[in-house]
Amino acid sequence: MSQDAAKEDPAAEDPVEEGAAEEGAAAVPRRRSPARRLVRYVFLAIALAFGVWAVGKQWDAVVAGFARLSAPALAGSLVAVVAALLGAMLTWRTLLADLGSPLPLRPAAKVFFVGQLGKYIPGAVWPVLAQMEMGRDLGVPRSRSAAAFFLMMPIQLATGLLVTLVTLGWDKYGWLLLFIPLLLVLLEPKVINTVIGYALRRLKREPLERPLTRRGMLTAFGWSLAGWAAYGVHLYFIAPQIGLVFSVGAFALSWSLGILTFVIPAGAGVREVAMVAVLGPQLDSGAAIAVALSSRIVIIVGDLICAGLAGIAARRDSV
């Protein structure tokens, strides 16, 4: 490309964006300025503060709920949550790679898990903004980070509804079938690519260099289903009396309802209310509330552990 052409093409001024667009090109990390590093530390501090606040405001109920659990049950629940969060990260990483930005595991984990702490800050935009910013340092165009982030929600919702139908029964939750055809249509790669292309044109952004493929979508579906299974194991450790299969379905349904209210930080409140309602036939109201709150706290701790470990591992690689 000549110098004159480069001046006329704004995208050419950004070597990371241009390099990332090339098929099979390795991501070129950016050097972070002190100002951007400060912004990230402020973001992390705010996210951690809201996470601690989410625990503290319900501390008495949390203590009461945890008092019913043994140390092995809590440990098993936490391990299952970490496995579920890994499934979510691999879903996102698969989508990002399919769009043309494959990332090594450790840098991908750092971008995803640290960015996900933003869900505890009021407002729905913080996780995606954090992932876009950190991904940019690794040569991932912002449009790809945003596309991968927003595609995760319908994938998790579709798989969550399918898991609910299979585990909780068609007789009680057959009405969920009304949503699944719509979600499957929306998750058809041709439809998704058209919608993303339209959105990028309206935003006056460059189109995605690589469209989503059906293989990539199916792989993302698989990781999402694995995540639901792990979340069910997590709930089973907290309330073994409800059974493993029921645990998987109860968590999938309550989390799906939380996804539908994504404007609320991490689905706070909605997921717990839904879980208490779903657990109603199996547990008394007091026990159901204790289980829901215990689950919430274990997930918050899991988020913090994953973000911390991913940050440490990536730092060793100077990411």
Steps between C-alpha positions, in 0.01 A plus 500: 500500500643841407534784748231702319259209516579450863411862573166457328418182685436559875526129574853499363610730781435225749755220445330275751161521328656442160722216617218328680294504184748293307413132473705298743703799617621494856361764733740789559482626860472873561711687752271636771532864602509595871160668465337187360665287769360733766151473350522121521605507864212734578258269316631198689476679836139607433401151384655339808328753726159417354575129530581539869189714547286229341623258765486740792144622452368145554762385747268368772300290256819378336649391834179316584503325164864401519455368854294218351781393267808294567846609393522225232163608357613862476830399343327275246252775417779752445698261277187439291443877466857549378442224242177670390675834463769332291223367276370855455849628421553227241163583343612861458850401383350267238282778362791742493720250315223426252476873429871508421680576828626178660663568835725274709329363807666716768451839331144402409429404861631832627293706256183303570517453876629845591249656262218297652556669836334800339162325525491591868509872416155650434446534127521234232790640299799453730592137419497555125690829526766335716535205262518730199774707662710207621447308176625801305837466674520147355417606146128421515288763323232647723225390263599133543512526878157660506355242260634207705368652823148564374478162324560324831165612643272336240718188500480466878128576493426243228704226666361593842142462377583168334657372822192614693268309269705182517557498875184654650244347271298593196170501693591796723732694273375412154414865444873568467478331160346824372835675541734232370412521125554877511833459675614231257414724205686789658799272559520385139841627381357655182248698705761604756747612235230710334399664830861571599576644158198729519592620849859574401383695194268709715787567739723585201745228592693265277319167436624181663775341293383148578137396537385256764488137394258226600787295639604784727145548624456130575828493691388801703170320567692200630706706745187678617324169571805381695477819704137432592590150614775638726267763643251224580770308687576818694136528612484130580789533746306775677165314501558128434146415610352641177697261276763564234270512195260741668797714610617541141155604379424729793823690456466523122149644526581753771816614319314533169249730667795697634639533146167644386547777757864574412453871578516401870856442627570127457125430502503585871176415674318364195701178492452441872123561484471263205711236675290520817185455289645202311624338822161554668363149432820344637588721800324724748530873439769560762724222367443612139604857583812374680593284201449788254713741704771241560513434126533871429792542740686194373470636145633841605797332669550289187505813283763660722715185506488458122584867439788487746650177371460607137667833571793333676545237227486760223741728684759221498472507123525882503146528358 
